[in-house]
Amino acid sequence: MKRRLTDRFLQTVKSSGAGREVYIDDAAPGLEIRISPNGRKAWSIRFRLGTTRQRASYGTYPAISLREARTRAKEIAAAAARGIDLPEQEKRQREEEEKAADRPATLTDLLSLYIEQHVKPNLRQWRLIEGIFHNHVVPALGKKPLSELRRADLVELLDHLQNKKRFGAQTNRTRSYVITALNWAVEREFLEVNPFAGVKRRRIETPRDRVLSDHELRAIWHIADKLSCPVSALIKALILTGQRRDEIRCMNWSEIDLERALWVLPAARNKGGRNHVIPLSSAMLALIRDRPQRGGLVFATDHGGVVGGLSRLKATLDRESGITGWRFHDFRRTCASGLAALHTPQDVIDRVLGHAKPGLAGTYNRFEYLNAKRKALEAWAERVAVIVSEGRDAPNVITLPDRF
């Protein structure tokens, strides 16, 4: 029914109860008021876009007044005359604004989102990546809006890490992790292009070949004897097993079978992404049995946490032993070299270290080599005992805090 709508009419009109009633306003193009049997009065605006008739809802009366509804109807009709679907255009604009509100604005926002949504769920080394972002990238570039990032920003950061801080591998790791994060952002349309994509790797990394000599190993072991637990036991475990630093640090009692003298490193904590079975030598068993079995970590601090402050621990070992220029990972290489010197086959050495086997050998050869690995690690432990027994000093204990 077409008529001139008034506030008085809208306030008094009621539904007959026979169904929804529609009144068309003759003062504004396409404006209708729809009255439901329950008394609800809803605005509707009809308009033609080309040859297609469209309808848009516009709230209810009296929340939306007659004046507002007429103004809206005229705006929609005027836009339609220009070929514009105003309600649809505004809907898309709102969606874009909502997306923009959820999008990271600065590099810090992006890296935080990347860590939470991609790195933590998918990568075992997420703490390493998060640490590099936190320590190197965020302080230098974190406040920059994504739209203002330039290739020169990353180049300047890498120059600082390489030339000022004298970082080697860490410089290229930073480059790689940041570029990967921005590629992730491009895929999600947070960025149109990756501004760092063309930044090249630095020619600074050289493979390490540091193997500790008998004298160096002896000196470090003797200092470990003087340190308080669990640090002392942790260092000796690194030497005796040849396993990775954090694999030892986070060793859990649930992974240890004392009766069978086995340590089953689960896939979730193994760089190779598979279970790795390490036989425990007599010396390693004795080391573990000396630790309090309170559940959780084998090498737990007094507070039950993971041993931290490894940089300061390393500095203490350097100062007290007089041995420098080495890293904790060099214990792993030293163990491998020691096993080779004991005529251990390379295939067994690889199995001891948990190296992945390429091709069909890695796919089908699942024999654990337990006896061969046990024999190799027992021989290495005996060799270490011989090395460290020479020139042993009196055990002046150095008590150190949980975190150095």
C-alpha positions as CSV (number, residue, x, y, z in Angstrom):
1,M,0.0,0.0,0.0
2,K,1.4,3.4,-1.0
3,R,1.0,6.5,1.1
4,R,2.9,9.4,2.6
5,L,4.4,8.1,5.8
6,T,4.2,10.2,9.0
7,D,5.5,9.8,12.5
8,R,1.9,9.8,13.8
9,F,1.0,7.0,11.4
10,L,4.1,5.0,12.2
11,Q,3.4,5.3,15.9
12,T,-0.2,4.1,15.8
13,V,-0.3,1.6,12.9
14,K,-0.6,-2.0,13.9
15,S,-0.6,-5.3,12.2
16,S,-4.0,-6.8,11.4
17,G,-2.6,-10.2,12.4
18,A,-3.2,-11.7,9.0
19,G,0.4,-11.5,8.0
20,R,3.1,-8.9,7.3
21,E,1.9,-5.6,6.0
22,V,3.9,-3.3,3.8
23,Y,3.5,0.5,3.4
24,I,5.4,2.3,0.6
25,D,6.4,5.9,1.2
26,D,5.5,8.2,-1.6
27,A,8.0,10.9,-0.4
28,A,11.2,8.9,-0.8
29,P,12.1,6.5,-3.6
30,G,11.8,2.8,-2.7
31,L,11.3,3.4,1.1
32,E,9.0,0.8,2.7
33,I,7.9,0.1,6.3
34,R,7.2,-3.6,7.0
35,I,5.0,-4.4,9.9
36,S,5.1,-8.0,11.3
37,P,2.3,-9.7,13.2
38,N,4.4,-9.3,16.4
39,G,4.4,-5.5,16.0
40,R,8.0,-5.2,14.7
41,K,8.3,-2.3,12.2
42,A,11.3,-2.8,9.9
43,W,12.6,-0.4,7.2
44,S,13.3,-1.7,3.7
45,I,14.6,0.2,0.7
46,R,14.1,-1.0,-2.9
47,F,16.2,0.3,-5.7
48,R,17.1,-0.7,-9.3
49,L,20.7,-1.3,-10.4
50,G,20.6,-1.5,-14.2
51,T,17.9,-4.1,-15.0
52,T,18.1,-5.7,-11.6
53,R,15.8,-4.8,-8.7
54,Q,17.5,-4.9,-5.2
55,R,16.4,-4.5,-1.7
56,A,18.3,-3.4,1.4
57,S,17.2,-3.5,5.1
58,Y,17.8,-0.5,7.2
59,G,16.9,-1.3,10.9
60,T,13.6,-0.8,12.6
61,Y,11.3,2.1,13.6
62,P,11.6,4.0,16.0
63,A,15.3,3.2,16.4
64,I,15.7,4.6,12.9
65,S,13.5,7.6,12.5
66,L,11.4,8.4,9.4
67,R,13.8,11.3,8.6
68,E,16.8,9.0,8.7
69,A,15.1,6.4,6.6
70,R,14.1,8.9,3.9
71,T,17.7,10.3,3.8
72,R,19.1,6.8,3.4
73,A,16.6,5.9,0.7
74,K,17.6,9.0,-1.3
75,E,21.3,8.2,-0.9
76,I,20.9,4.7,-2.2
77,A,18.7,5.9,-5.1
78,A,21.3,8.5,-6.1
79,A,24.2,6.0,-5.9
80,A,22.1,3.5,-8.0
81,A,21.6,6.2,-10.6
82,R,25.4,6.2,-11.0
83,G,25.6,2.4,-11.2
84,I,26.7,2.0,-7.6
85,D,25.3,-0.5,-5.2
86,L,25.8,1.6,-2.1
87,P,24.8,-1.1,0.6
88,E,27.2,-3.6,-1.1
89,Q,30.0,-1.0,-1.4
90,E,29.6,-0.1,2.3
91,K,29.6,-3.8,3.3
92,R,32.9,-4.4,1.5
93,Q,34.4,-1.3,3.1
94,R,33.4,-2.6,6.5
95,E,34.9,-6.0,5.8
96,E,38.2,-4.3,4.7
97,E,38.2,-2.2,7.8
98,E,37.7,-5.3,10.0
99,K,40.5,-7.0,8.2
100,A,42.7,-4.0,8.6
101,A,42.0,-3.9,12.3
102,D,43.2,-7.6,12.6
103,R,46.3,-7.0,10.4
104,P,49.7,-6.4,11.9
105,A,50.7,-2.7,11.6
106,T,54.4,-2.9,12.6
107,L,57.1,-5.5,12.1
108,T,56.8,-6.4,15.8
109,D,53.1,-7.1,15.4
110,L,53.8,-9.3,12.3
111,L,56.6,-11.3,14.0
112,S,54.5,-11.9,17.1
113,L,51.6,-13.2,14.9
114,Y,54.0,-15.3,12.8
115,I,55.4,-16.9,16.0
116,E,52.0,-17.7,17.5
117,Q,50.2,-18.9,14.3
118,H,53.0,-20.6,12.4
119,V,56.3,-21.1,14.3
120,K,55.1,-22.5,17.6
121,P,52.6,-25.0,16.1
122,N,55.0,-26.2,13.3
123,L,58.6,-25.8,14.3
124,R,60.5,-27.6,17.1
125,Q,63.1,-24.7,17.2
126,W,60.5,-22.0,17.8
127,R,62.3,-20.8,20.9
128,L,65.5,-20.1,18.8
129,I,63.5,-18.2,16.2
130,E,61.6,-16.2,18.8
131,G,64.9,-15.4,20.6
132,I,66.5,-14.1,17.4
133,F,63.5,-11.9,16.7
134,H,63.4,-10.6,20.3
135,N,67.1,-10.0,20.6
136,H,68.1,-8.7,17.2
137,V,65.2,-7.8,15.0
138,V,62.6,-6.1,17.2
139,P,65.0,-3.7,18.9
140,A,66.2,-2.4,15.5
141,L,63.2,-2.6,13.3
142,G,60.2,-3.5,15.4
143,K,58.5,-0.1,15.5
144,K,58.6,0.3,11.7
145,P,55.2,0.1,9.9
146,L,55.1,-2.8,7.4
147,S,54.4,-0.4,4.6
148,E,57.7,1.5,5.3
149,L,60.0,-1.5,5.4
150,R,62.8,-1.3,2.8
151,R,65.6,-3.6,1.7
152,A,68.1,-1.2,3.2
153,D,66.6,-1.8,6.7
154,L,67.6,-5.5,6.8
155,V,71.0,-4.8,5.1
156,E,71.7,-2.2,7.9
157,L,70.7,-4.7,10.6
158,L,72.9,-7.5,9.1
159,D,75.8,-5.1,8.8
160,H,75.4,-4.3,12.5
161,L,75.3,-8.0,13.5
162,Q,78.2,-8.9,11.3
163,N,80.6,-5.9,11.8
164,K,79.7,-4.6,15.2
165,K,78.6,-7.6,17.2
166,R,80.9,-9.9,15.2
167,F,78.2,-12.6,14.7
168,G,78.8,-15.3,12.1
169,A,76.1,-17.9,11.6
170,Q,73.7,-15.8,13.7
171,T,73.7,-13.1,11.1
172,N,72.5,-15.4,8.3
173,R,70.0,-17.1,10.5
174,T,68.5,-13.7,11.3
175,R,68.3,-12.9,7.6
176,S,66.7,-16.3,6.8
177,Y,64.1,-16.2,9.6
178,V,63.0,-12.6,8.8
179,I,62.7,-13.2,5.1
180,T,60.7,-16.4,5.8
181,A,58.4,-14.5,8.2
182,L,57.7,-11.8,5.5
183,N,57.0,-14.4,2.9
184,W,54.4,-15.8,5.2
185,A,53.0,-12.3,5.5
186,V,52.8,-11.9,1.7
187,E,50.8,-15.2,1.4
188,R,48.3,-13.8,3.9
189,E,48.2,-10.4,2.0
190,F,49.5,-8.5,5.0
191,L,52.1,-7.3,2.5
192,E,52.0,-7.1,-1.3
193,V,55.6,-8.0,-1.8
194,N,58.5,-9.0,0.5
195,P,60.8,-5.9,0.7
196,F,63.7,-8.1,2.0
197,A,63.5,-10.8,-0.7
198,G,66.6,-9.6,-2.6
199,V,68.9,-9.4,0.4
200,K,71.7,-11.9,-0.1
201,R,73.4,-14.2,2.4
202,R,76.6,-13.1,4.0
203,R,79.7,-15.1,3.1
204,I,80.8,-15.5,6.7
205,E,79.9,-19.0,7.7
206,T,82.6,-21.7,7.6
207,P,82.0,-25.3,8.8
208,R,83.3,-25.8,12.3
209,D,85.9,-28.6,12.7
210,R,86.8,-27.9,16.3
211,V,87.6,-31.2,18.2
212,L,88.8,-30.9,21.8
213,S,92.2,-32.5,22.4
214,D,92.7,-34.9,25.3
215,H,94.3,-32.1,27.3
216,E,91.3,-29.7,26.7
217,L,88.7,-32.4,27.4
218,R,90.6,-33.3,30.7
219,A,90.8,-29.6,31.8
220,I,87.0,-29.0,31.2
221,W,86.1,-32.3,32.9
222,H,88.1,-31.4,35.9
223,I,86.4,-28.0,36.2
224,A,83.1,-29.7,35.8
225,D,84.1,-31.8,38.8
226,K,84.3,-28.6,40.9
227,L,81.0,-27.2,39.8
228,S,77.8,-27.7,41.7
229,C,75.0,-30.0,40.4
230,P,73.2,-30.2,38.2
231,V,75.7,-28.3,36.0
232,S,78.6,-30.7,36.7
233,A,76.5,-33.7,35.7
234,L,75.1,-31.9,32.6
235,I,78.6,-31.2,31.2
236,K,79.7,-34.7,31.7
237,A,76.6,-36.1,30.1
238,L,77.3,-33.9,27.0
239,I,80.8,-35.4,26.8
240,L,79.8,-39.0,27.4
241,T,76.8,-39.2,25.1
242,G,77.6,-36.9,22.2
243,Q,74.0,-35.7,22.0
244,R,72.8,-32.2,21.4
245,R,73.0,-29.6,24.2
246,D,69.2,-29.0,24.6
247,E,68.5,-32.7,24.2
248,I,70.6,-33.3,27.3
249,R,69.3,-30.2,29.2
250,C,65.7,-31.3,28.8
251,M,66.2,-35.0,29.4
252,N,63.2,-36.3,31.3
253,W,62.9,-39.2,33.6
254,S,60.0,-40.5,31.5
255,E,62.5,-41.1,28.7
256,I,64.9,-43.2,30.8
257,D,64.7,-46.9,31.3
258,L,67.3,-47.6,34.0
259,E,66.8,-51.4,34.0
260,R,67.6,-51.7,30.3
261,A,70.1,-48.8,30.4
262,L,68.3,-46.9,27.6
263,W,67.4,-43.3,26.9
264,V,64.6,-43.0,24.3
265,L,64.7,-39.4,23.0
266,P,61.2,-38.8,21.6
267,A,60.6,-37.4,18.1
268,A,59.2,-34.2,19.4
269,R,62.6,-33.3,20.9
270,N,64.8,-34.8,18.3
271,K,66.1,-32.6,15.4
272,G,65.5,-35.5,13.0
273,G,61.9,-35.7,14.0
274,R,62.0,-39.4,15.0
275,N,62.5,-41.4,18.1
276,H,66.2,-41.9,18.9
277,V,67.4,-44.7,21.2
278,I,70.7,-44.0,23.1
279,P,72.2,-46.8,25.1
280,L,73.6,-45.6,28.5
281,S,77.1,-46.5,29.3
282,S,78.1,-47.6,32.8
283,A,79.5,-44.1,33.5
284,M,76.4,-42.4,32.2
285,L,74.2,-44.7,34.3
286,A,76.1,-43.8,37.4
287,L,75.8,-40.1,36.5
288,I,72.0,-40.4,36.2
289,R,71.5,-42.5,39.3
290,D,73.2,-39.8,41.3
291,R,70.5,-37.4,40.3
292,P,67.4,-37.1,42.6
293,Q,64.4,-38.8,40.9
294,R,61.7,-36.4,41.7
295,G,60.0,-36.7,38.3
296,G,60.4,-34.2,35.5
297,L,63.9,-33.2,34.3
298,V,66.9,-35.4,35.1
299,F,69.2,-32.3,35.2
300,A,66.7,-30.1,37.0
301,T,67.8,-27.1,39.0
302,D,66.8,-26.8,42.7
303,H,63.6,-25.2,41.6
304,G,62.8,-27.9,39.1
305,G,63.6,-25.9,36.0
306,V,66.0,-26.2,33.0
307,V,69.6,-25.2,33.6
308,G,69.9,-21.7,32.1
309,G,72.5,-19.0,31.6
310,L,74.7,-21.2,29.4
311,S,76.7,-18.3,28.1
312,R,77.8,-17.4,31.6
313,L,78.5,-21.1,32.3
314,K,80.7,-21.2,29.2
315,A,82.6,-18.1,30.4
316,T,83.1,-19.8,33.7
317,L,84.5,-23.0,32.1
318,D,86.8,-20.9,29.9
319,R,88.1,-18.9,32.8
320,E,88.7,-21.8,35.2
321,S,90.0,-24.3,32.6
322,G,92.0,-21.9,30.4
323,I,90.5,-23.5,27.4
324,T,88.8,-21.1,24.9
325,G,87.6,-21.1,21.3
326,W,85.2,-24.0,21.8
327,R,81.4,-24.5,22.0
328,F,79.2,-27.0,23.7
329,H,78.3,-28.5,20.3
330,D,82.0,-29.3,19.9
331,F,81.6,-32.1,22.6
332,R,79.4,-33.8,20.0
333,R,82.1,-33.6,17.3
334,T,84.7,-34.7,19.9
335,C,82.7,-37.7,20.7
336,A,82.3,-38.6,17.0
337,S,86.0,-38.2,16.4
338,G,86.8,-40.2,19.6
339,L,84.6,-43.1,18.3
340,A,86.3,-43.0,15.0
341,A,89.7,-43.2,16.7
342,L,88.3,-46.3,18.5
343,H,87.7,-47.9,15.1
344,T,83.9,-47.5,15.3
345,P,82.3,-47.9,11.9
346,Q,80.9,-44.6,10.5
347,D,77.4,-46.1,10.2
348,V,77.4,-46.8,13.9
349,I,78.8,-43.3,14.7
350,D,75.9,-41.8,12.7
351,R,73.4,-44.0,14.6
352,V,74.9,-42.9,17.9
353,L,74.6,-39.2,17.0
354,G,71.1,-39.7,15.6
355,H,71.9,-38.6,12.1
356,A,69.3,-39.2,9.5
357,K,70.2,-41.8,6.8
358,P,69.5,-40.7,3.3
359,G,67.4,-42.5,0.7
360,L,66.3,-46.1,1.0
361,A,68.7,-46.7,3.9
362,G,66.9,-44.2,6.0
363,T,63.4,-45.4,4.9
364,Y,63.8,-49.2,5.3
365,N,66.7,-49.8,7.6
366,R,65.1,-49.4,11.0
367,F,67.5,-51.8,12.9
368,E,68.4,-49.8,15.9
369,Y,72.1,-51.1,16.1
370,L,71.6,-51.2,19.9
371,N,74.4,-53.6,20.6
372,A,76.8,-51.8,18.3
373,K,75.8,-48.4,19.8
374,R,76.1,-49.7,23.3
375,K,79.6,-51.1,22.6
376,A,80.7,-47.8,21.0
377,L,79.5,-45.6,23.8
378,E,80.9,-47.9,26.5
379,A,84.3,-47.8,24.7
380,W,84.1,-44.0,24.5
381,A,83.2,-43.7,28.2
382,E,86.2,-45.9,29.1
383,R,88.4,-43.7,26.9
384,V,87.1,-40.5,28.6
385,A,87.9,-42.1,32.0
386,V,91.5,-42.7,30.9
387,I,91.8,-39.2,29.6
388,V,90.4,-37.5,32.7
389,S,92.3,-39.7,35.2
390,E,95.6,-38.1,34.2
391,G,96.7,-35.2,36.3
392,R,93.5,-35.0,38.5
393,D,93.5,-32.1,40.9
394,A,91.9,-31.9,44.3
395,P,88.2,-31.3,44.0
396,N,87.8,-27.7,45.2
397,V,84.1,-27.3,44.7
398,I,82.8,-24.2,42.9
399,T,79.2,-23.6,43.9
400,L,77.2,-21.8,41.2
401,P,73.6,-20.6,41.1
402,D,70.8,-22.2,39.0
403,R,71.2,-19.5,36.4
404,F,74.6,-18.1,35.6
